[in-house]
Amino acid sequence: MLLDIIVYGIDFYDETLNICESLFENIKVLCGRYPKYRWFENLGVNAHISVTPPLPWQFHIHQEGLEKFGVV
Protein backbone atom coordinates (compact mmCIF):
# COMPACT_ATOMS: atom_id res chain seq x y z
CA MET A 1 0.00 0.00 0.00
CA LEU A 2 2.72 2.50 0.96
CA LEU A 3 4.58 1.68 -2.22
CA ASP A 4 1.43 2.36 -4.27
CA ILE A 5 1.06 5.73 -2.56
CA ILE A 6 4.62 6.64 -3.53
CA VAL A 7 4.38 5.22 -7.07
CA TYR A 8 1.11 7.01 -7.85
CA GLY A 9 2.01 10.25 -6.07
CA ILE A 10 -0.93 10.08 -3.65
CA ASP A 11 -0.42 12.62 -0.85
CA PHE A 12 -3.13 13.62 1.60
CA TYR A 13 -0.73 14.90 4.26
CA ASP A 14 -1.70 18.59 4.16
CA GLU A 15 -5.43 17.86 4.10
CA THR A 16 -5.16 15.31 6.90
CA LEU A 17 -3.05 17.65 9.03
CA ASN A 18 -5.60 20.44 8.56
CA ILE A 19 -8.50 18.20 9.61
CA CYS A 20 -6.60 16.88 12.64
CA GLU A 21 -5.61 20.39 13.78
CA SER A 22 -9.23 21.57 13.45
CA LEU A 23 -10.47 18.60 15.46
CA PHE A 24 -7.85 19.14 18.15
CA GLU A 25 -8.64 22.87 18.42
CA ASN A 26 -12.36 22.15 18.82
CA ILE A 27 -12.23 18.95 20.87
CA LYS A 28 -13.80 20.38 24.03
CA VAL A 29 -16.75 21.77 22.07
CA LEU A 30 -17.18 18.45 20.22
CA CYS A 31 -17.00 16.37 23.41
CA GLY A 32 -19.37 18.78 25.16
CA ARG A 33 -22.12 17.69 22.78
CA TYR A 34 -22.25 14.34 24.61
CA PRO A 35 -23.71 13.99 28.10
CA LYS A 36 -20.90 11.76 29.36
CA TYR A 37 -17.35 11.38 28.10
CA ARG A 38 -13.92 10.65 29.52
CA TRP A 39 -11.32 13.40 29.23
CA PHE A 40 -7.60 12.70 28.80
CA GLU A 41 -4.92 15.32 29.43
CA ASN A 42 -2.62 14.10 26.64
CA LEU A 43 -4.89 13.82 23.63
CA GLY A 44 -3.81 13.04 20.11
CA VAL A 45 -5.61 12.65 16.82
CA ASN A 46 -5.43 9.54 14.64
CA ALA A 47 -6.51 9.55 11.03
CA HIS A 48 -6.87 6.78 8.52
CA ILE A 49 -7.98 6.51 4.94
CA SER A 50 -9.93 3.46 3.90
CA VAL A 51 -10.70 2.06 0.49
CA THR A 52 -14.30 0.93 0.22
CA PRO A 53 -16.31 -0.96 -2.38
CA PRO A 54 -18.30 1.13 -4.87
CA LEU A 55 -21.99 1.89 -4.48
CA PRO A 56 -24.49 0.36 -3.91
CA TRP A 57 -22.38 -1.26 -1.15
CA GLN A 58 -23.72 -0.22 2.27
CA PHE A 59 -22.03 -0.16 5.64
CA HIS A 60 -24.84 -0.93 8.05
CA ILE A 61 -25.02 0.75 11.44
CA HIS A 62 -22.56 -0.94 13.78
CA GLN A 63 -20.99 -0.40 17.16
CA GLU A 64 -17.50 1.02 17.04
CA GLY A 65 -14.79 -0.13 19.38
CA LEU A 66 -15.15 1.69 22.69
CA GLU A 67 -11.44 2.53 22.59
CA LYS A 68 -12.15 4.86 19.66
CA PHE A 69 -14.42 7.06 21.75
CA GLY A 70 -12.90 6.94 25.23
CA VAL A 71 -16.24 5.71 26.54
CA VAL A 72 -16.35 4.97 30.25
MOPAC internal coordinates of N, CA, C and O (Angstrom, degrees):
PM7 1SCF
backbone

  N    0.0000 0     0.00 0     0.00 0    0    0    0
  C    1.4635 1     0.00 0     0.00 0    1    0    0
  C    1.5297 1   109.88 1     0.00 0    2    1    0
  O    1.2310 1   119.91 1   129.50 1    3    2    1
  N    1.3364 1   117.78 1   -50.50 1    3    2    1
  C    1.4580 1   120.35 1  -179.97 1    5    3    2
  C    1.5108 1   110.93 1   -58.96 1    6    5    3
  O    1.2310 1   120.48 1   139.47 1    7    6    5
  N    1.3209 1   116.69 1   -40.53 1    7    6    5
  C    1.4573 1   120.60 1   178.53 1    9    7    6
  C    1.5246 1   110.60 1   -61.53 1   10    9    7
  O    1.2310 1   120.07 1   137.72 1   11   10    9
  N    1.3398 1   117.48 1   -42.28 1   11   10    9
  C    1.4651 1   120.66 1   177.67 1   13   11   10
  C    1.5279 1   111.20 1   -60.69 1   14   13   11
  O    1.2310 1   120.44 1   140.48 1   15   14   13
  N    1.3185 1   116.77 1   -39.52 1   15   14   13
  C    1.4607 1   120.73 1   179.45 1   17   15   14
  C    1.5248 1   109.84 1   -61.99 1   18   17   15
  O    1.2310 1   120.36 1   137.21 1   19   18   17
  N    1.3081 1   116.92 1   -42.79 1   19   18   17
  C    1.4617 1   121.26 1   178.84 1   21   19   18
  C    1.5302 1   110.68 1   -68.64 1   22   21   19
  O    1.2310 1   120.16 1   132.30 1   23   22   21
  N    1.3259 1   117.30 1   -47.70 1   23   22   21
  C    1.4648 1   122.05 1  -177.37 1   25   23   22
  C    1.5283 1   111.33 1   -60.11 1   26   25   23
  O    1.2310 1   120.40 1   137.49 1   27   26   25
  N    1.3355 1   116.84 1   -42.51 1   27   26   25
  C    1.4561 1   120.33 1  -175.87 1   29   27   26
  C    1.5301 1   113.45 1   -93.05 1   30   29   27
  O    1.2310 1   120.36 1  -178.30 1   31   30   29
  N    1.3240 1   116.91 1     1.70 1   31   30   29
  C    1.4638 1   119.88 1   176.54 1   33   31   30
  C    1.5161 1   113.95 1    68.40 1   34   33   31
  O    1.2310 1   119.85 1  -150.29 1   35   34   33
  N    1.3239 1   117.90 1    29.71 1   35   34   33
  C    1.4645 1   121.73 1   179.54 1   37   35   34
  C    1.5237 1   108.03 1   -80.36 1   38   37   35
  O    1.2310 1   120.24 1   -54.60 1   39   38   37
  N    1.3290 1   117.14 1   125.40 1   39   38   37
  C    1.4607 1   120.76 1  -177.58 1   41   39   38
  C    1.5248 1   109.37 1  -146.34 1   42   41   39
  O    1.2310 1   120.93 1   -72.81 1   43   42   41
  N    1.3140 1   115.83 1   107.19 1   43   42   41
  C    1.4598 1   121.55 1   178.00 1   45   43   42
  C    1.5204 1   111.48 1  -107.58 1   46   45   43
  O    1.2310 1   119.94 1  -164.34 1   47   46   45
  N    1.3223 1   117.72 1    15.66 1   47   46   45
  C    1.4641 1   120.75 1  -172.02 1   49   47   46
  C    1.5293 1   111.96 1   -58.03 1   50   49   47
  O    1.2310 1   119.94 1   128.06 1   51   50   49
  N    1.3322 1   117.72 1   -51.94 1   51   50   49
  C    1.4678 1   120.26 1  -176.61 1   53   51   50
  C    1.5251 1   111.68 1   -61.69 1   54   53   51
  O    1.2310 1   120.38 1   136.89 1   55   54   53
  N    1.3241 1   116.87 1   -43.11 1   55   54   53
  C    1.4625 1   120.65 1  -179.79 1   57   55   54
  C    1.5239 1   111.01 1   -65.37 1   58   57   55
  O    1.2310 1   120.69 1   136.95 1   59   58   57
  N    1.3299 1   116.28 1   -43.05 1   59   58   57
  C    1.4592 1   120.73 1   179.91 1   61   59   58
  C    1.5201 1   110.77 1   -65.26 1   62   61   59
  O    1.2310 1   120.01 1   137.14 1   63   62   61
  N    1.3183 1   117.58 1   -42.86 1   63   62   61
  C    1.4603 1   121.50 1   178.65 1   65   63   62
  C    1.5252 1   110.39 1   -60.97 1   66   65   63
  O    1.2310 1   120.03 1   137.73 1   67   66   65
  N    1.3207 1   117.54 1   -42.27 1   67   66   65
  C    1.4580 1   121.60 1   179.38 1   69   67   66
  C    1.5283 1   111.62 1   -62.15 1   70   69   67
  O    1.2310 1   120.42 1   135.24 1   71   70   69
  N    1.3172 1   116.80 1   -44.76 1   71   70   69
  C    1.4674 1   121.44 1   178.72 1   73   71   70
  C    1.5179 1   110.14 1   -63.31 1   74   73   71
  O    1.2310 1   120.04 1   133.85 1   75   74   73
  N    1.3293 1   117.52 1   -46.15 1   75   74   73
  C    1.4635 1   121.37 1  -178.69 1   77   75   74
  C    1.5295 1   111.25 1   -63.55 1   78   77   75
  O    1.2310 1   119.85 1   138.38 1   79   78   77
  N    1.3295 1   117.90 1   -41.62 1   79   78   77
  C    1.4659 1   120.45 1   178.34 1   81   79   78
  C    1.5229 1   110.86 1   -64.13 1   82   81   79
  O    1.2310 1   120.04 1   139.57 1   83   82   81
  N    1.3292 1   117.53 1   -40.43 1   83   82   81
  C    1.4661 1   120.94 1   178.39 1   85   83   82
  C    1.5203 1   111.00 1   -64.15 1   86   85   83
  O    1.2310 1   120.45 1   136.62 1   87   86   85
  N    1.3286 1   116.75 1   -43.38 1   87   86   85
  C    1.4616 1   120.25 1   176.81 1   89   87   86
  C    1.5151 1   111.13 1   -60.43 1   90   89   87
  O    1.2310 1   120.47 1   132.87 1   91   90   89
  N    1.3175 1   116.72 1   -47.13 1   91   90   89
  C    1.4538 1   121.57 1  -177.35 1   93   91   90
  C    1.5324 1   111.32 1   -62.93 1   94   93   91
  O    1.2310 1   120.28 1   140.01 1   95   94   93
  N    1.3367 1   117.07 1   -39.99 1   95   94   93
  C    1.4602 1   121.17 1   179.82 1   97   95   94
  C    1.5266 1   112.19 1   -67.47 1   98   97   95
  O    1.2310 1   120.33 1   152.99 1   99   98   97
  N    1.3253 1   116.98 1   -27.01 1   99   98   97
  C    1.4674 1   121.17 1  -175.62 1  101   99   98
  C    1.5220 1   113.31 1  -111.12 1  102  101   99
  O    1.2310 1   120.05 1  -164.19 1  103  102  101
  N    1.3186 1   117.51 1    15.81 1  103  102  101
  C    1.4686 1   120.22 1  -171.59 1  105  103  102
  C    1.5278 1   113.11 1   -62.68 1  106  105  103
  O    1.2310 1   119.60 1   142.27 1  107  106  105
  N    1.3212 1   118.37 1   -37.73 1  107  106  105
  C    1.4703 1   119.43 1  -179.14 1  109  107  106
  C    1.5281 1   111.04 1   -67.50 1  110  109  107
  O    1.2310 1   120.35 1   142.01 1  111  110  109
  N    1.3143 1   116.94 1   -37.99 1  111  110  109
  C    1.4660 1   120.52 1   177.23 1  113  111  110
  C    1.5283 1   109.45 1   -66.06 1  114  113  111
  O    1.2310 1   120.24 1   135.03 1  115  114  113
  N    1.3358 1   117.15 1   -44.97 1  115  114  113
  C    1.4639 1   120.85 1   179.64 1  117  115  114
  C    1.5231 1   111.50 1   -61.96 1  118  117  115
  O    1.2310 1   120.20 1   132.79 1  119  118  117
  N    1.3233 1   117.22 1   -47.21 1  119  118  117
  C    1.4729 1   120.40 1   179.67 1  121  119  118
  C    1.5269 1   111.38 1   -64.87 1  122  121  119
  O    1.2310 1   120.48 1   146.02 1  123  122  121
  N    1.3293 1   116.68 1   -33.98 1  123  122  121
  C    1.4567 1   120.80 1  -178.96 1  125  123  122
  C    1.5126 1   113.90 1   -64.51 1  126  125  123
  O    1.2310 1   120.29 1   167.32 1  127  126  125
  N    1.3179 1   117.04 1   -12.68 1  127  126  125
  C    1.4662 1   120.77 1   177.54 1  129  127  126
  C    1.5328 1   112.03 1   -76.37 1  130  129  127
  O    1.2310 1   120.54 1   169.13 1  131  130  129
  N    1.3359 1   116.57 1   -10.87 1  131  130  129
  C    1.4633 1   121.48 1  -179.61 1  133  131  130
  C    1.5150 1   109.30 1  -108.02 1  134  133  131
  O    1.2310 1   120.19 1   -38.78 1  135  134  133
  N    1.3373 1   117.25 1   141.22 1  135  134  133
  C    1.4647 1   119.77 1  -175.85 1  137  135  134
  C    1.5318 1   113.64 1   -67.21 1  138  137  135
  O    1.2310 1   119.96 1   154.14 1  139  138  137
  N    1.3223 1   117.68 1   -25.86 1  139  138  137
  C    1.4607 1   119.77 1  -176.63 1  141  139  138
  C    1.5259 1   108.70 1  -146.44 1  142  141  139
  O    1.2310 1   120.56 1   -56.20 1  143  142  141
  N    1.2969 1   116.54 1   123.80 1  143  142  141
  C    1.4610 1   120.89 1   176.85 1  145  143  142
  C    1.5251 1   108.63 1  -150.12 1  146  145  143
  O    1.2310 1   121.00 1   -19.50 1  147  146  145
  N    1.2957 1   115.69 1   160.50 1  147  146  145
  C    1.4660 1   121.62 1   179.80 1  149  147  146
  C    1.5282 1   107.68 1  -101.98 1  150  149  147
  O    1.2310 1   120.47 1   -50.22 1  151  150  149
  N    1.3220 1   116.71 1   129.78 1  151  150  149
  C    1.4557 1   121.62 1  -179.00 1  153  151  150
  C    1.5286 1   110.26 1  -100.44 1  154  153  151
  O    1.2310 1   120.38 1   -42.23 1  155  154  153
  N    1.2998 1   116.88 1   137.77 1  155  154  153
  C    1.4611 1   123.15 1   176.55 1  157  155  154
  C    1.5243 1   108.31 1  -117.36 1  158  157  155
  O    1.2310 1   120.20 1   -40.93 1  159  158  157
  N    1.3160 1   117.22 1   139.07 1  159  158  157
  C    1.4637 1   120.72 1  -179.64 1  161  159  158
  C    1.5284 1   112.51 1   -70.77 1  162  161  159
  O    1.2310 1   119.84 1   144.47 1  163  162  161
  N    1.3087 1   117.91 1   -35.53 1  163  162  161
  C    1.4650 1   122.07 1  -177.43 1  165  163  162
  C    1.5235 1   110.01 1  -108.00 1  166  165  163
  O    1.2310 1   121.04 1  -100.96 1  167  166  165
  N    1.3147 1   115.62 1    79.04 1  167  166  165
  C    1.4591 1   120.17 1  -177.91 1  169  167  166
  C    1.5253 1   111.03 1   -87.80 1  170  169  167
  O    1.2310 1   121.42 1   -28.55 1  171  170  169
  N    1.2995 1   114.89 1   151.45 1  171  170  169
  C    1.4519 1   122.27 1   173.79 1  173  171  170
  C    1.5119 1   107.97 1  -138.54 1  174  173  171
  O    1.2310 1   120.57 1   -11.94 1  175  174  173
  N    1.3050 1   116.52 1   168.06 1  175  174  173
  C    1.4559 1   121.25 1   179.54 1  177  175  174
  C    1.5222 1   108.13 1  -119.60 1  178  177  175
  O    1.2310 1   120.57 1   -49.53 1  179  178  177
  N    1.3169 1   116.51 1   130.47 1  179  178  177
  C    1.4559 1   122.90 1   173.96 1  181  179  178
  C    1.5208 1   108.32 1  -107.40 1  182  181  179
  O    1.2310 1   120.48 1   -35.59 1  183  182  181
  N    1.3010 1   116.68 1   144.41 1  183  182  181
  C    1.4573 1   120.64 1   176.78 1  185  183  182
  C    1.5191 1   108.37 1  -135.99 1  186  185  183
  O    1.2310 1   121.13 1   -35.45 1  187  186  185
  N    1.3029 1   115.44 1   144.55 1  187  186  185
  C    1.4648 1   118.89 1   173.79 1  189  187  186
  C    1.5246 1   109.05 1  -142.60 1  190  189  187
  O    1.2310 1   121.95 1   -26.24 1  191  190  189
  N    1.2845 1   113.87 1   153.76 1  191  190  189
  C    1.4651 1   121.30 1   176.61 1  193  191  190
  C    1.5180 1   106.60 1  -113.86 1  194  193  191
  O    1.2310 1   120.50 1   -48.49 1  195  194  193
  N    1.3179 1   116.65 1   131.51 1  195  194  193
  C    1.4546 1   118.87 1   179.39 1  197  195  194
  C    1.5317 1   109.70 1  -118.96 1  198  197  195
  O    1.2310 1   121.68 1   -30.01 1  199  198  197
  N    1.2894 1   114.38 1   149.99 1  199  198  197
  C    1.4539 1   121.49 1   175.98 1  201  199  198
  C    1.5167 1   106.43 1  -101.93 1  202  201  199
  O    1.2310 1   120.57 1   -54.56 1  203  202  201
  N    1.3179 1   116.51 1   125.44 1  203  202  201
  C    1.4575 1   120.83 1  -175.35 1  205  203  202
  C    1.5230 1   110.63 1  -120.66 1  206  205  203
  O    1.2310 1   120.89 1   -22.79 1  207  206  205
  N    1.3247 1   115.91 1   157.21 1  207  206  205
  C    1.4634 1   119.60 1   178.03 1  209  207  206
  C    1.5327 1   110.33 1   -64.32 1  210  209  207
  O    1.2310 1   120.35 1   -23.72 1  211  210  209
  N    1.3236 1   116.93 1   156.28 1  211  210  209
  C    1.4691 1   119.78 1   179.36 1  213  211  210
  C    1.5230 1   111.78 1   -70.72 1  214  213  211
  O    1.2310 1   121.27 1   -16.60 1  215  214  213
  N    1.3330 1   115.18 1   163.40 1  215  214  213
  C    1.4648 1   119.75 1   174.76 1  217  215  214
  C    1.5111 1   109.34 1   -60.93 1  218  217  215
  O    1.2310 1   118.77 1   -32.42 1  219  218  217
  N    1.2716 1   119.95 1   147.58 1  219  218  217
  C    1.4568 1   130.14 1    16.12 1  221  219  218
  C    1.5343 1   113.88 1   -93.05 1  222  221  219
  O    1.2310 1   119.19 1  -158.59 1  223  222  221
  N    1.3180 1   119.15 1    21.41 1  223  222  221
  C    1.4640 1   121.39 1   177.83 1  225  223  222
  C    1.5211 1   109.40 1   -54.22 1  226  225  223
  O    1.2310 1   120.21 1   -41.93 1  227  226  225
  N    1.3392 1   117.20 1   138.07 1  227  226  225
  C    1.4606 1   120.97 1  -179.81 1  229  227  226
  C    1.5148 1   109.67 1  -126.55 1  230  229  227
  O    1.2310 1   121.14 1   -44.44 1  231  230  229
  N    1.3123 1   115.42 1   135.56 1  231  230  229
  C    1.4561 1   121.32 1   170.65 1  233  231  230
  C    1.5176 1   106.33 1   -94.84 1  234  233  231
  O    1.2310 1   120.47 1   -69.97 1  235  234  233
  N    1.3100 1   116.71 1   110.03 1  235  234  233
  C    1.4599 1   120.64 1  -177.87 1  237  235  234
  C    1.5230 1   109.86 1   -72.59 1  238  237  235
  O    1.2310 1   120.86 1   -21.64 1  239  238  237
  N    1.3169 1   115.96 1   158.36 1  239  238  237
  C    1.4544 1   121.38 1   178.55 1  241  239  238
  C    1.5278 1   108.43 1   -56.23 1  242  241  239
  O    1.2310 1   121.35 1   -47.30 1  243  242  241
  N    1.3400 1   115.02 1   132.70 1  243  242  241
  C    1.4570 1   119.72 1  -179.46 1  245  243  242
  C    1.5176 1   109.23 1  -147.79 1  246  245  243
  O    1.2310 1   121.33 1   -19.90 1  247  246  245
  N    1.3017 1   115.07 1   160.10 1  247  246  245
  C    1.4636 1   120.19 1   179.30 1  249  247  246
  C    1.5259 1   108.72 1   -83.84 1  250  249  247
  O    1.2310 1   120.93 1   -50.90 1  251  250  249
  N    1.3035 1   115.82 1   129.10 1  251  250  249
  C    1.4539 1   120.66 1   175.95 1  253  251  250
  C    1.5204 1   109.23 1   -78.46 1  254  253  251
  O    1.2310 1   120.99 1   -14.72 1  255  254  253
  N    1.3187 1   115.71 1   165.28 1  255  254  253
  C    1.4528 1   119.53 1   174.15 1  257  255  254
  C    1.5182 1   109.53 1   -66.89 1  258  257  255
  O    1.2310 1   120.41 1   -45.63 1  259  258  257
  N    1.3100 1   116.83 1   134.37 1  259  258  257
  C    1.4671 1   120.56 1  -177.57 1  261  259  258
  C    1.5186 1   111.63 1   -60.25 1  262  261  259
  O    1.2310 1   120.08 1   153.42 1  263  262  261
  N    1.3366 1   117.46 1   -26.58 1  263  262  261
  C    1.4636 1   119.71 1   179.78 1  265  263  262
  C    1.5265 1   111.79 1   -64.92 1  266  265  263
  O    1.2310 1   119.92 1   158.78 1  267  266  265
  N    1.3089 1   117.76 1   -21.22 1  267  266  265
  C    1.4648 1   120.96 1  -179.89 1  269  267  266
  C    1.5306 1   110.95 1   -72.57 1  270  269  267
  O    1.2310 1   120.36 1   153.30 1  271  270  269
  N    1.3065 1   116.92 1   -26.70 1  271  270  269
  C    1.4670 1   120.64 1  -172.89 1  273  271  270
  C    1.5099 1   114.26 1  -110.39 1  274  273  271
  O    1.2310 1   119.47 1   173.40 1  275  274  273
  N    1.3326 1   118.62 1    -6.60 1  275  274  273
  C    1.4551 1   120.01 1  -176.97 1  277  275  274
  C    1.5220 1   111.42 1    64.87 1  278  277  275
  O    1.2310 1   120.38 1  -148.16 1  279  278  277
  N    1.3157 1   116.88 1    31.84 1  279  278  277
  C    1.4612 1   121.13 1  -178.24 1  281  279  278
  C    1.5235 1   109.70 1   -71.94 1  282  281  279
  O    1.2310 1   121.29 1   -41.97 1  283  282  281
  N    1.3133 1   115.14 1   138.03 1  283  282  281
  C    1.4645 1   120.86 1   179.74 1  285  283  282
  C    1.5014 1   110.18 1   -75.98 1  286  285  283
  O    1.2310 1   120.10 1   180.00 1  287  286  285

